[in-house]
Structures are given as C-alpha cells and as structure tokens.
Amino acid sequence: MRKSARVTLTLAAAVALAGCGRRHLDPCDAASFNDQACQDAVRSGGYYWGGTWYPMVYHYPYPFYYDQYRTHITRGGTVVAAPAGSYSRPGSSSVVRGGFGSSGAAHAAGE
C-alpha cells in the first residue's frame, strides 16, 4: 500500500471514530497504544478515560496487545497519542514525588 493511501485510511478512520461519538481511545488498541495504561487495563478489566470508567474484557494477556502494537508500527502504522492524563483515575495525580525514602517524601512535601 502506498503511503498516501495509508494516510487517507488513517484520516478516514479518525473521522469515522469522531462521527460515531467515540471520544476515548482504548489503550490496548494498536493504533492508540499506551504501554502503562494497557497493562493497567488488562489487569483491571477496563480503563479510565477523562475520569470515566470503561469496563473492557481483554481476552489475552498484556504481551499480546504489545505484540499487536509492535506489528502495527513495523507495518508503517501510526499511533494516535492520547493527551497526558487521559487514562488517570478521577482525583489521582500524575505527579511522582519523593524517590529517596522518607527524606525524599519529606522534601517533596515541603518539609
């Protein structure tokens, strides 16, 4: 398949997703793969998107979805990256604090 045909198909898929009202991206889908979010989704049976829980049944373990993603990339596929924090639980912070035991935690807390 020529590159221009792939771009056209990618754009058509994006328009189709927008048209059917689907505003969230499955983190285990090859075209929107997110490593950590996919691992969490497979383990938890779903994922958060924009603070809303989407229950999913993943029939395979995480390595299957990672392999699908790698195959997708190898074949020239593109990945639509989700905005930062899209897969966060409501009220959770994506900021990592500390790192040096109790002294790091105290420093991060401003003590």
C-alpha positions as CSV (number, residue, x, y, z in Angstrom):
1,M,0.0,0.0,0.0
2,R,1.3,3.4,-0.9
3,K,2.0,6.0,1.8
4,S,-0.7,8.3,0.6
5,A,-3.3,5.5,0.8
6,R,-2.3,4.8,4.4
7,V,-2.7,8.5,5.3
8,T,-6.1,8.5,3.7
9,L,-7.1,5.4,5.5
10,T,-5.8,6.8,8.8
11,L,-7.8,10.0,8.3
12,A,-10.9,8.1,7.3
13,A,-10.6,6.0,10.5
14,A,-10.2,9.1,12.6
15,V,-13.2,10.8,11.0
16,A,-15.3,7.6,11.5
17,L,-14.4,7.4,15.2
18,A,-15.3,11.1,15.7
19,G,-18.6,10.6,13.7
20,C,-19.8,7.7,15.8
21,G,-19.4,9.6,19.1
22,R,-16.4,7.6,20.3
23,R,-14.3,10.1,22.1
24,H,-12.0,7.8,24.1
25,L,-9.1,5.7,22.9
26,D,-8.6,2.1,24.1
27,P,-5.1,2.0,25.5
28,C,-4.6,-1.6,24.2
29,D,-5.6,-0.9,20.6
30,A,-2.6,-0.9,18.3
31,A,-3.4,2.5,16.8
32,S,-3.8,4.2,20.2
33,F,-1.5,2.0,22.3
34,N,-0.4,3.3,25.7
35,D,2.0,0.9,27.5
36,Q,1.3,1.6,31.1
37,A,-2.4,2.2,30.6
38,C,-2.8,-1.0,28.6
39,Q,-1.1,-3.0,31.4
40,D,-3.4,-1.4,33.9
41,A,-6.5,-2.0,31.7
42,V,-5.7,-5.7,31.2
43,R,-5.1,-6.2,34.9
44,S,-8.2,-4.2,36.0
45,G,-10.7,-5.2,33.3
46,G,-11.1,-1.7,31.9
47,Y,-9.7,1.8,31.9
48,Y,-10.4,5.3,32.8
49,W,-10.7,7.9,30.1
50,G,-11.3,11.5,31.1
51,G,-12.4,10.4,34.6
52,T,-15.0,7.9,33.3
53,W,-14.5,4.1,33.8
54,Y,-14.9,2.0,30.6
55,P,-15.1,-1.7,31.5
56,M,-13.5,-3.9,29.0
57,V,-12.9,-7.7,28.6
58,Y,-9.4,-8.3,27.4
59,H,-9.2,-11.9,26.2
60,Y,-5.4,-12.1,26.1
61,P,-2.6,-11.2,28.5
62,Y,-0.8,-7.8,28.0
63,P,2.1,-9.2,25.8
64,F,-0.4,-10.0,23.1
65,Y,-1.5,-6.3,22.8
66,Y,2.1,-5.1,22.9
67,D,2.9,-7.5,20.1
68,Q,-0.1,-6.2,18.1
69,Y,1.2,-2.7,18.6
70,R,4.8,-3.6,17.5
71,T,3.4,-5.3,14.4
72,H,1.3,-2.2,13.6
73,I,4.3,0.0,13.9
74,T,6.5,-2.3,11.9
75,R,4.0,-2.3,9.0
76,G,4.1,1.5,8.9
77,G,1.0,2.2,11.0
78,T,0.7,5.3,13.0
79,V,-0.3,5.7,16.7
80,V,-2.6,8.4,17.9
81,A,-1.2,9.5,21.3
82,A,-3.7,10.3,24.0
83,P,-3.4,13.6,25.8
84,A,-1.4,13.4,29.0
85,G,-3.6,12.3,31.9
86,S,-6.4,10.9,29.8
87,Y,-6.2,7.5,31.5
88,S,-5.9,8.8,35.0
89,R,-8.4,7.9,37.7
90,P,-10.5,10.8,38.9
91,G,-8.7,12.6,41.7
92,S,-5.4,11.0,41.1
93,S,-2.3,13.0,40.4
94,S,0.2,12.1,37.7
95,V,3.0,13.9,39.7
96,V,5.6,11.5,41.1
97,R,7.0,12.7,44.4
98,G,9.9,11.6,46.6
99,G,12.4,8.9,45.4
100,F,14.8,8.8,48.3
101,G,12.8,7.2,51.0
102,S,11.4,9.3,53.9
103,S,13.8,12.2,53.2
104,G,12.6,12.4,49.6
105,A,9.0,12.3,50.7
106,A,9.6,15.0,53.3
107,H,11.3,17.2,50.7
108,A,8.5,16.7,48.2
109,A,6.0,17.7,50.9
110,G,8.0,20.9,51.5
111,E,9.3,19.9,55.0
